[in-house]
Amino acid sequence: MISAIHVIIFIFALFALSRAVLRRRERAISVFEFLFWMFVWTVLLVVIFIPDVTTIISRWWGIGRGIDSILYVSIIALFYLIFRLYVKQDAHQQAMTKLVRYHAIANAKKEGNPVKSSRPPRVR
């Protein structure tokens, strides 16, 4: 029996699949990222139409209910994605710091101010 929530999730999964395809065509995401998101949204579509799959998989893992295994996998995936975002954000912050430092030194040299150190001032 298909309920309203199944229809909503189905539409959302199709939308997410289309966004992944578009992002890949624009080369905004790597092949690995594209395959990851295609896997996630395809699994969601399978679970909508065959919900007993989660129970079968959970029993293989020694987990009682299908929803529990979905929650465990979702939490692990979220932690992984948060970690990746943190690493990317940290890399961007370091690159921005280097860029700002370079431009500050270049501007100081243009104005004739002596530059004694390339280290940024201490923030208190």
N, C-alpha and C positions, 0 to 999 in steps of 0.2 A: 504494500500500500504506500503510495507516494503522498506525502503531506506538503503543506505550504513551505515548511522549512527546507525540505528536500529540493523544491523548485528554486528557492532563494539561493541555496548553496550551489546548486547546479549552474545557475546563471552567473553567480560570482566566480565559480571555478572556470567557466568558459571565458569570462572577461579577463581573469588573471592569466589564463593560457594565451589569450590574444595579446595581452600586454607583454608577456615574455617573448613571444614571437616578434613583435614589433621592436622591442629593445635589442633583440639579437640582430635583426635586419639593420638597425641603426649602428650596430657594433658598440652599443652602450654596455653590454654585458658579455662576459667571456663564454666560451662554449661550455665550460664546466658549470658556470652559474645558470646558463640556459637549461642544461640537462637536469640540474638540481631542481629548478622550479617546474620544469615539465614533469618530473617525477612526482613532486609534491602535489601538484594540481591533478595529475592523472590518478594518483592514489586516492585523493579526495573524491573524484568522480566514481571510482570503483567502489569505494566504501558507501557512497550514497545509494548505489543500485544493488550492491551485495553486502549488506551490513554484517552478515555472519562471518565474513572473511576476518574481521577483527577478532572475533571470538576464537576462531581456529588458530590464528597467529599467536594470540595471547596464551593459549594452552601450550603451544610449542615452547614459549618462553617461560612457562610456569606461572603465568599471571592468571588470576581468576576470571576477570571480565575484560571484554574487548575495549570498553571505554577507558579502563585503567591503562592499558598498553598505549592507547592513543595519547592519553595525558602524559605518560612518561616520555614517549618519543617526542611529543610537542615541546615539553619543557627542556629536554636535552637539545633539541634543534634551536630553540630560542636562546639558550645560553651560548651555543656555538655562534649564532648570528650576532648576538650582542658582543661577543669577543671579537669577531671580525670587524664590526663597526668601531669598536674601541681602538683596534690596531690601526685601521684606516684613519680615524680621526687624529690619533697621536702622530702618525706620519704627516698628515696635512698640517698639523700644528707646528711640527719641527720645520717643515719646508717653509711655512709662512714666517716663522721666526728668522730663518736664514735670509729670506728675501727682504724682510723689513730691515734687518741688520745691514745687509749689503747696500740697500738704498740710502739708509741713514749715513753710512760712512761715505758713500759716493757724494751725497749732497753736502756733507761737511767739508769734503775736500774741494768741491766746487766753490764754496763760499770762502775758502782760504783758512778755515779753522783747522788747527792742528788736531789730528786724530791720534790719541795716545794709546788707545786700546780698542780692540774690536769686540770686547765683551760688553754686553748691555749693562746699564746701570742696575744696581741692586734695588729690588722692589721691597718695600717694607710694609 
